Amino acid sequence: MYQSTIQALTTIFLVIVISFAANSQTPIYSFTFDSDLEGWTAEGISSAEPDSAANALWIWSENGDASTGAFSDGIGPIASLSLGGAIVFDSDGYDNGGSQSGAAIGTGAAPAPQIGHITSPSLDFTGQSNVILSFYQYYRYFAKDDGFPDENTADFNTPASSVEVSNDGGATWETFVLNEDITPNQSTRSTDVVTLDISSIAADQADVQVRFVWDGEYYFWIIDDVAFYAERGLDIAIINFTNIDNFESPDFVLEGDSVDLEVMVANYGDVDVMGDSIQFIARILDENRDVVFSDTGYHDTLLVNDTIIWDFDKHWVPTGIQQNSDATSSYVVVYNVRMAGDTIGEIVKPDDNVDFQSFVVRDLTLRKVPGGDGFGFNGEFSPGEVENFVFGNVFDIPEDFNQSLKLSNVFFEAFSVDPDNDPMAGKSVVVWVNKFPDNIVENNGVILAGEVNLDSFDFNTTLEDMTTMGWTIGVGSYGFSPDDDQNGGPFFIQELSDFNDDGDVILEPGNKYFIAVSYDGPANTIAQEISRDYQLYQISTLSYYPSIGGFRLLSTSETDYSENIAAIGMDLEFTTAVDENPLPVTAVKIFPNPATEYIRVDLDFEKTTDATVFIADAQGKILSVDVLRNIQRDSKTYTMDRYPSGSYIVRVATKEGTKTEHVIVTH
């Protein structure tokens, strides 16, 4: 589901980029690699197997993909403007020949780590005072050298990708290291565009060569649409934007919530924007690419190297959020910036004029991020010293939900840093469910300017303090098995107990909950997995290390909450199918029963109120939620033929009480 959604969103992204770049200025030189290497020369420099060095070559790929490696299978091609062919260094394929067998690692045509160059023909820039290099790339990284078999050489921080430029026939080269923000097992987008100002080497030079250098171990680097321009010109770029609170939420969490849409834009070009209108666009698209919300704003001035935060006038208040028959639907937040009325387009980097983030509506699941990205933190926060630590996520239950929920399970992702010598098996962690008091709330000013905080929350508070102050409402534990070291999670904690009476853990509407996983004792060498890719600016993850004291936002700046979001989530279900405070008999009528194709719910309240209609299966798993606001009399029809025959629970909940009925569905 998520993979197909990502592919669809990439297509949307590419279509938008093309629409804003189709009329770009003509380059001095361009190479689209549609049918061959177009005069570029490939050379294999080195391999872990010295006799195979000559095989470590950049090649031309007809489809623009890296398809020969065992661990790149199914990864799509580069999404460049010209499409078609591209040049590729396929480190994965050279190392294993396409086999995932452990015995195949290092037995390919050029075992990793490898070094390979591909060099342009001589380029004449005589008379050019500026030279800007631009190209599309799709890059996935593991390591410059993983240290095997010599552990002393391990390097997981230096990129495998660089560009080198010469103006003396290749006698000397100037190096530009790229992709320093891409960490192990991460990749750029397939639509990524790189721009480099190489004027200091290439300007007014008659014999310039450029080469792409792969120097690393796994996975690939794909290059296309290499072009050289005389100026950078107009180059405005989206550098940050706000998103919703969670990657995955039930529809009732979204319904009626107010999403503050903001975008931060920079002027990276060499032209001041003066007197013309910069156009900012925010849109919400459903999985059919239909626009369910949009807003547009304009600004007149943006000087070179300046930034601006645009806070859209309209907040998105989700209504009518739909889930498919499989109880899952995908949406995407899309931001775009452009010059109003511009028909020329940006010259060198149109891809950064649009950015997006997806989110999912699904059942009763709350999770901040799609999952971990192979990176995490353990108790070695200070080098050489291992300590107990805590990671947790903050979740909101809407005030107008009108229904208490049972915490069905908490799930998290974790891994051993050294599974051979220090496996997870035999170790255990504890999960703590804490209810923040009412006075701890988020301020929502200009989020991208850092005007968000937890009022009245003392960050020096410890997990023990929360228990002492009565915040802790639930507890559970998870013991790792030998299979867990191989499977990698997520791991589900299903035996959760009320902290005070060993009953169910109940979450109440209108409250903020902190779901924390504690790694104590032997478990403190296990790493809590995080995501560095999914962007959230609302406060989400808090971490605790004794050496730094209290809980902290694990990010690189005080205003950037988008980094290092813990892969921790939870599933919810009905507390009970019994009406503890029943509504009057005349207030709700649910019919027909038995039903075949549909059920109808007629509402007739004594006064205006908010109501929520739930449909759940016989076990209490909620299949549909419909939030109705400010109603007194209303009638709603719900399709039931998408569900199999059986018994279902239909409940209407208001602040005044509930009405629950078991409905038999037959087809």
C-alpha positions in Angstrom: 0.0 0.0 0.0 2.6 2.5 1.1 4.9 1.7 -1.9 2.2 2.2 -4.4 1.3 5.5 -2.7 4.9 6.7 -2.9 5.1 5.8 -6.6 1.9 7.7 -7.3 3.1 10.7 -5.4 6.4 10.7 -7.3 4.4 10.8 -10.5 2.4 13.8 -9.2 5.6 15.5 -8.1 7.2 15.0 -11.6 4.1 16.3 -13.4 4.2 19.4 -11.3 7.9 19.9 -11.8 7.6 19.5 -15.6 4.8 22.0 -15.7 7.0 24.6 -14.2 10.2 23.8 -16.1 9.1 23.1 -19.6 10.2 26.5 -20.9 13.5 26.8 -19.1 16.3 28.8 -20.6 18.6 27.1 -23.2 21.8 25.8 -21.6 25.3 26.2 -23.0 25.8 22.4 -23.1 23.3 19.6 -22.3 23.4 15.9 -22.2 20.2 13.9 -21.9 21.7 10.4 -22.4 18.7 9.4 -24.4 20.5 6.7 -26.5 24.1 6.4 -25.3 26.9 8.0 -23.2 27.0 11.0 -25.5 30.8 11.2 -25.6 31.4 10.7 -21.8 34.1 8.2 -20.9 33.8 5.6 -18.1 36.8 4.2 -16.2 36.9 1.6 -13.5 39.5 2.8 -10.9 39.3 0.3 -8.0 37.4 -2.6 -6.4 37.7 -4.7 -3.2 39.0 -7.4 -5.6 41.9 -5.5 -7.4 41.8 -7.7 -10.5 38.2 -6.5 -11.0 38.9 -2.8 -10.9 38.4 -2.4 -14.6 34.8 -3.7 -14.3 33.7 -0.9 -11.9 32.2 1.2 -14.7 29.5 3.7 -15.1 27.2 2.5 -17.8 24.3 3.7 -19.9 20.9 2.5 -18.8 18.2 2.5 -21.3 15.5 2.7 -18.7 17.4 5.1 -16.4 17.4 2.6 -13.5 19.8 0.5 -11.4 18.4 -2.9 -11.9 21.2 -5.4 -11.6 21.6 -5.4 -7.8 19.9 -7.8 -5.4 18.8 -5.0 -3.1 17.8 -2.4 -5.7 15.3 -4.7 -7.4 11.9 -2.9 -7.8 13.3 0.5 -7.3 12.1 2.8 -10.1 14.1 4.8 -12.6 15.3 8.4 -12.2 12.4 10.8 -12.8 14.2 13.3 -14.9 12.6 15.7 -17.4 13.9 14.0 -20.4 13.0 10.5 -19.1 14.5 7.7 -21.2 18.1 6.8 -20.7 20.6 7.8 -18.0 24.1 7.0 -16.7 24.4 4.7 -13.7 26.9 3.3 -11.3 25.3 0.2 -9.8 27.5 -0.7 -6.8 24.9 -3.2 -5.5 24.9 -5.1 -8.8 28.7 -5.1 -9.1 29.1 -6.6 -5.6 26.5 -9.4 -5.6 25.5 -10.0 -9.2 21.9 -9.8 -8.4 21.7 -12.5 -5.7 20.5 -11.9 -2.2 22.3 -15.0 -0.9 24.8 -14.1 1.8 27.3 -16.3 -0.1 26.9 -14.0 -3.1 28.0 -10.8 -1.3 31.4 -9.8 -2.7 31.4 -12.3 -5.5 30.1 -10.0 -8.3 32.0 -8.5 -11.3 33.5 -5.7 -9.1 33.1 -6.3 -5.3 32.5 -3.2 -3.2 33.8 -0.8 -2.2 34.5 0.5 -5.7 35.7 3.6 -7.3 34.4 4.5 -10.8 34.7 7.7 -12.9 32.7 9.0 -15.9 34.2 12.0 -17.6 32.7 14.5 -20.0 34.2 15.5 -23.3 36.2 18.8 -23.3 33.9 21.8 -22.8 34.7 25.3 -24.0 33.5 28.1 -21.8 35.5 30.9 -23.3 33.8 34.3 -22.8 31.5 32.9 -20.0 31.8 34.8 -16.8 29.7 32.3 -14.9 29.2 28.5 -15.3 26.4 26.7 -13.4 26.3 22.9 -13.6 22.9 21.3 -13.1 21.8 17.6 -13.2 19.2 15.2 -12.1 20.2 12.5 -9.7 18.8 9.5 -7.9 21.3 8.4 -5.2 21.1 5.7 -2.6 23.9 5.3 0.0 25.1 2.7 2.5 28.8 3.5 3.2 32.0 4.7 1.8 33.5 1.6 3.3 31.7 -0.7 5.8 35.0 -1.8 7.3 34.6 -5.5 6.3 36.9 -7.4 6.6 39.0 -4.6 8.0 36.8 -3.0 10.7 39.3 -0.1 11.1 38.3 1.3 7.7 34.6 1.6 8.5 33.1 4.9 7.2 29.3 5.4 7.3 29.5 9.2 7.2 31.4 10.2 4.0 29.3 10.2 0.9 30.1 7.9 -2.0 29.2 10.7 -4.5 31.3 13.7 -5.7 31.8 15.8 -8.8 35.2 16.8 -10.0 36.1 19.7 -12.4 39.3 20.2 -14.3 40.4 23.1 -16.6 43.8 21.7 -17.6 43.0 18.6 -19.6 42.6 16.4 -16.5 45.9 17.1 -14.9 44.3 18.6 -11.7 40.8 18.3 -10.3 38.6 20.4 -8.0 36.3 18.2 -5.8 32.7 18.9 -4.8 31.4 16.4 -2.3 27.6 15.8 -2.7 24.7 14.3 -0.7 26.2 14.8 2.8 22.7 14.8 4.2 22.0 11.2 3.0 22.7 8.7 5.7 23.1 4.9 5.5 20.2 3.1 3.8 18.7 6.4 2.7 18.3 7.9 -0.7 17.4 11.2 -2.5 14.2 11.5 -4.3 14.2 10.2 -7.9 13.4 13.8 -8.9 16.3 15.4 -7.2 18.2 18.2 -9.0 21.7 19.4 -8.0 23.2 22.7 -9.0 26.8 23.7 -8.6 28.5 27.0 -9.3 31.7 25.9 -10.9 32.6 29.4 -12.2 35.8 29.6 -10.2 37.2 26.7 -12.2 35.3 26.7 -15.5 34.6 30.4 -16.3 36.4 31.7 -19.4 38.3 28.4 -19.7 38.6 26.6 -23.1 39.3 23.0 -21.9 37.0 22.1 -19.0 36.1 18.5 -18.1 33.6 17.4 -15.5 33.5 13.9 -14.0 31.1 12.1 -11.7 32.9 9.9 -9.1 31.5 7.0 -7.2 33.7 6.0 -4.3 31.8 3.7 -1.9 29.9 0.6 -1.0 26.2 0.2 -2.1 23.8 1.1 -3.6 23.7 3.2 -6.7 24.0 6.7 -8.3 21.9 7.6 -11.4 22.6 10.8 -13.3 20.6 12.4 -16.1 20.0 15.7 -17.9 23.4 17.2 -17.2 23.4 20.9 -18.3 25.6 23.9 -18.1 24.2 27.5 -17.8 25.6 31.0 -18.0 23.7 32.2 -15.0 21.6 30.9 -12.1 19.0 33.5 -12.6 15.7 33.1 -10.8 15.9 30.3 -8.2 13.3 30.4 -5.4 13.1 27.2 -3.4 10.9 25.6 -0.7 13.1 24.6 2.2 10.5 23.8 4.9 6.8 23.3 5.3 4.3 22.2 7.9 2.4 18.9 7.8 -0.4 17.3 9.8 0.2 15.8 13.3 0.6 12.1 12.3 1.5 10.0 9.3 -1.3 7.7 10.1 -4.5 8.7 11.9 -8.1 7.5 12.2 -10.6 9.8 10.4 -12.1 11.0 13.7 -8.7 12.5 14.7 -8.6 14.5 11.5 -12.3 15.5 11.3 -12.7 19.1 12.5 -9.0 19.5 13.4 -7.3 22.7 12.2 -4.1 22.2 10.2 -1.9 25.3 10.0 -0.3 25.4 6.5 3.0 27.2 6.3 5.9 27.2 3.8 9.4 28.6 4.1 10.9 29.8 0.9 14.5 31.0 0.1 15.9 33.0 -2.8 19.0 30.9 -3.9 19.3 32.7 -7.3 21.3 35.8 -8.3 18.3 37.9 -9.0 16.4 40.0 -6.3 12.7 39.6 -6.6 11.4 43.1 -6.5 7.9 44.3 -7.5 6.8 41.0 -8.9 4.5 38.7 -7.0 5.7 35.4 -5.6 2.8 33.0 -5.6 2.5 30.4 -2.8 0.1 27.5 -3.2 -0.9 24.9 -0.7 -3.1 21.9 -1.7 -4.4 18.7 -0.2 -4.9 15.9 -2.7 -6.7 12.6 -2.2 -5.4 9.4 -3.6 -7.2 10.1 -6.9 -5.3 13.4 -7.2 -8.4 15.3 -6.7 -8.0 18.6 -4.8 -9.9 18.6 -1.5 -8.4 21.9 -0.3 -6.3 24.7 -1.7 -5.2 28.2 -0.7 -3.0 30.8 -2.5 -0.9 33.7 -1.2 1.2 36.4 -2.8 4.3 38.3 -1.7 6.3 41.1 -3.5 9.9 41.1 -2.3 12.5 38.4 -1.7 16.1 39.5 -1.9 19.0 37.1 -2.8 19.9 34.8 0.1 16.8 35.9 2.1 14.0 33.6 3.3 10.3 34.2 4.1 7.8 32.1 6.0 4.3 32.3 4.4 1.5 31.4 6.8 -1.6 30.8 4.6 -4.7 32.7 5.5 -6.9 29.6 5.5 -6.3 26.6 7.8 -7.4 23.3 6.5 -10.2 21.9 8.6 -10.7 18.3 7.3 -14.3 17.3 6.6 -15.6 14.3 4.8 -12.3 12.4 5.1 -12.9 9.0 3.5 -11.5 5.5 4.1 -11.7 2.9 1.4 -13.3 -0.5 2.0 -9.9 -1.8 3.3 -10.2 1.1 5.9 -7.2 2.8 4.4 -6.9 6.0 2.3 -3.9 8.1 1.4 -3.7 11.9 1.0 -0.9 14.3 0.3 0.0 17.8 1.3 1.5 19.7 -1.6 3.2 23.1 -1.6 4.3 25.1 -4.6 6.1 28.4 -5.1 6.4 30.3 -8.4 6.4 33.7 -9.9 2.9 34.8 -10.6 2.3 34.8 -14.3 5.8 33.5 -15.0 6.0 31.6 -18.3 9.8 31.1 -18.5 10.4 28.8 -15.5 13.5 28.5 -13.5 16.7 27.7 -15.3 18.7 25.3 -13.1 16.6 23.8 -10.3 12.8 23.6 -10.9 12.4 20.6 -8.6 12.6 22.6 -5.4 9.6 24.7 -6.3 7.3 21.9 -5.2 7.4 19.7 -2.2 4.9 17.3 -0.6 4.3 14.9 2.3 1.8 12.0 2.3 -0.4 10.8 5.2 -2.8 7.9 5.7 -6.3 7.6 7.2 -6.7 4.1 8.7 -8.9 2.5 11.3 -7.9 3.3 14.9 -4.2 3.5 14.4 -2.0 6.5 15.4 1.6 6.7 14.3 3.8 9.6 13.8 5.9 8.3 10.9 5.6 5.5 8.3 8.3 3.6 10.1 12.0 3.7 11.0 14.6 4.3 8.4 17.3 2.0 9.7 18.8 4.6 12.0 18.3 4.9 15.7 19.6 5.9 19.2 20.7 3.6 22.0 22.1 4.4 25.5 25.5 5.4 24.3 24.6 9.0 24.1 28.0 9.9 25.4 30.9 8.1 23.7 32.0 5.1 25.7 29.3 5.4 28.3 26.0 3.5 28.1 23.0 4.7 30.2 19.3 3.9 30.5 17.2 6.0 28.2 13.6 6.7 27.1 11.9 7.6 23.8 8.3 8.5 23.5 5.7 10.2 21.2 3.0 12.7 22.1 -0.5 11.9 20.7 -3.8 13.9 20.9 -7.3 12.5 21.3 -9.8 15.1 20.0 -12.1 16.7 22.5 -15.2 16.4 20.5 -14.8 12.7 19.8 -17.4 11.9 22.6 -16.1 8.4 23.1 -13.5 6.9 25.4 -11.2 4.4 23.8 -9.3 1.3 24.9 -5.6 1.2 24.2 -5.4 -2.1 22.3 -1.6 -2.1 21.8 1.6 0.0 21.5 4.0 -0.8 18.7 7.6 0.3 18.2 10.6 -0.4 16.1 14.1 -1.2 17.5 17.2 -3.0 16.5 20.5 -4.2 17.9 23.6 -2.2 17.0 25.7 -5.4 17.1 23.3 -8.4 16.6 26.1 -10.9 16.4 27.7 -10.1 19.7 24.9 -8.3 21.5 21.5 -9.5 20.3 18.1 -8.3 21.5 16.9 -11.8 22.4 16.4 -12.2 26.1 16.1 -8.5 26.8 13.0 -6.5 27.6 11.6 -3.0 27.5 8.8 -1.3 29.4 6.2 1.0 27.8 4.6 3.7 30.0 1.3 5.5 29.1 1.2 9.0 30.6 -1.7 11.4 30.5 -0.5 15.0 30.4 -2.5 17.4 32.7 -4.9 19.9 31.1 -2.5 22.8 31.4 0.1 21.3 29.1 -1.0 22.4 25.6 0.6 23.3 22.3 0.8 26.9 21.3 0.2 27.3 17.5 1.7 30.6 16.4 3.9 30.6 13.3 5.2 27.0 13.6 8.2 27.4 11.2 9.3 30.3 13.3 9.4 28.1 16.4 6.3 29.6 18.0 5.2 26.1 19.3 5.8 24.8 22.7 4.4 22.7 25.5 3.1 25.2 28.0 3.8 24.4 31.7 5.8 21.3 30.8 9.0 21.1 32.8 11.5 19.4 30.5 13.5 18.4 33.5 10.7 16.1 34.5 11.7 12.4 34.5 9.6 9.3 33.8 9.7 8.6 37.6 8.4 12.1 38.2 5.4 11.5 35.9 4.5 8.4 37.9 4.8 10.2 41.2 2.6 13.1 40.0 -0.1 10.6 38.9 0.4 11.1 35.2 1.0 7.4 34.5 -2.2 5.5 33.6 -0.9 2.4 31.9 2.1 0.1 31.7 3.3 -2.9 29.7 6.4 -4.8 28.6 7.9 -6.6 25.7 10.5 -9.4 25.8 12.5 -9.9 22.7 12.8 -13.4 21.2 15.6 -14.7 18.9 13.3 -14.2 15.9 13.1 -10.5 16.6 16.7 -10.0 15.8 16.0 -11.2 12.3 12.5 -9.6 11.8 13.3 -6.1 12.9 9.8 -5.2 14.0 7.5 -3.5 14.5 7.1 -5.1 17.9 3.6 -5.1 19.5 3.0 -4.7 23.2 -0.6 -6.1 23.6 -0.7 -6.8 27.4 -1.3 -3.3 28.7 -2.7 -2.7 32.1 -4.1 0.2 33.9 -1.4 1.4 36.3 -3.7 1.6 39.3 -6.2 -1.4 39.0 -4.8 -3.8 36.3 -7.8 -3.1 34.1 -7.8 -1.8 30.5 -5.9 1.4 29.7 -8.6 4.0 28.7 -7.9 7.1 26.7 -10.3 10.0 27.1 -11.3 12.6 24.6 -9.6 16.0 24.8 -6.4 14.8 26.3 -2.7 14.6 25.3 -0.9 11.3 25.9 2.8 10.5 26.1 3.6 6.9 25.0 7.1 6.2 26.2 9.4 3.1 25.7 12.0 2.7 28.5 15.3 0.9 27.7 16.8 -0.1 31.0 19.6 -2.4 32.1 20.7 -4.8 29.4 18.2 -3.3 27.0 20.0 0.1 27.0 22.3 -1.1 24.1 19.3 -1.6 21.9 18.6 1.3 19.5 15.1 2.9 19.3 14.5 3.3 15.6 13.6 6.7 14.2 12.6 8.4 11.0 14.6 11.3 9.7 12.6 11.7 6.5 9.0 12.2 7.5 8.6 15.9 8.3 6.6 16.9 11.4 6.8 20.3 13.0 4.3 19.8 15.8 6.0 18.5 18.9 6.1 14.7 18.6 9.1 12.9 20.1 10.7 13.5 23.5 13.8 11.6 24.6 15.4 11.2 28.0 19.0 10.6 28.9 20.3 11.1 32.5 23.5 12.7 31.2 21.6 15.6 29.7 18.9 15.7 32.3 15.1 15.5 31.7 13.3 15.1 28.4 14.5 16.9 25.3 13.4 17.4 21.7 15.9 15.3 19.8 16.6 17.7 16.9 19.4 19.9 15.7 17.8 23.2 16.5 15.3 24.6 19.0 12.7 25.3 16.3 13.1 22.2 14.1 10.9 19.5 15.4 10.9 17.5 12.1 14.0 15.5 12.8 14.4 12.2 14.6 10.8 11.1 15.1 10.5 7.8 17.0 8.8 4.9 15.3 6.3 4.4 18.0 2.5 4.1 17.6 -0.7 2.7 19.0 -3.9 0.9 18.1 -7.2 1.7 19.7 -10.6 0.0 20.1 -14.0 0.5 21.7 -14.1 0.3 25.5 -17.4 -1.4 25.7 -20.5 -2.1 23.6 -22.8 -1.2 26.6 -24.4 2.2 26.9 -23.5 3.3 30.4 -25.4 6.6 29.9 -28.1 5.8 27.3 -29.7 8.4 25.1 -33.5 8.7 25.1 -35.2 6.0 23.0 -36.6 8.7 20.7 -33.2 10.3 20.0 -31.8 7.6 17.7 -33.3 5.1 15.4 -31.1 2.6 13.5 -32.7 0.5 10.8 -33.2 -1.8 8.9 -32.0 -4.7 11.1 -31.2 -7.2 9.6 -29.6 -5.1 6.8 -28.4 -6.0 3.3 -27.0 -3.0 1.4 -27.3 -0.1 3.9 -28.3 1.1 7.3 -30.0 4.4 8.1 -29.5 6.4 11.3 -32.2 8.9 12.2 -31.3 11.5 14.9 -33.7 13.6 16.8 -32.1 15.4 19.8 -33.7 17.7 22.3 -31.1 20.4 21.5 -28.3 21.1 19.1 -25.2 18.9 19.8 -22.2 17.2 18.2 -22.6 13.5 17.5 -20.3 10.8 16.3 -21.6 7.7 14.5 -19.4 4.6 14.7 -19.6 1.3 12.9 -17.5 -1.5 14.3 -17.2 -5.3 13.9 -18.3 -7.8 16.5 -15.0 -7.6 18.3 -15.2 -3.8 18.6 -12.7 -2.9 15.8 -14.0 0.4 14.4 -14.6 0.3 10.7 -16.1 3.8 10.1 -16.4 7.1 12.0 -18.7 10.0 11.0 -18.4 13.2 13.0 -21.5 15.3 12.9 -21.4 18.9 14.2 -24.1 21.2 15.5 -27.1 19.0 14.6 -30.5 18.5 16.2 -32.3 16.5 13.6 -30.5 14.6 10.8 -30.5 11.4 8.9 -27.5 9.5 7.6 -27.2 6.4 5.4 -24.2 4.1 5.5 -23.3 1.5 2.9 -22.9 -2.0 4.4 -22.5 -4.2 1.2 -18.7 -3.6 1.3 -18.5 -5.6 4.6 -19.0 -9.4 4.8 -22.1 -10.8 6.3 -22.1 -10.9 10.1 -22.8 -9.0 13.3 -21.8 -5.3 13.6 -22.0 -2.6 16.3 -23.5 0.7 15.4 -23.1 3.4 18.0 -24.1 7.1 18.2 -22.2 9.0 20.9 -22.8 12.6 22.2 -21.8 14.4 25.3 -25.2 13.6 26.7 -24.9 9.9 26.2 -24.7 7.0 23.7 -27.0 4.6 21.8 -25.6 1.3 20.7 -27.3 -1.4 18.6 -26.1 -4.7 17.2 -27.0 -5.0 13.5 -27.0 -8.2 11.5 -25.8 -7.8 7.9 -26.7 -10.4 5.3 -25.8 -10.5 1.6 
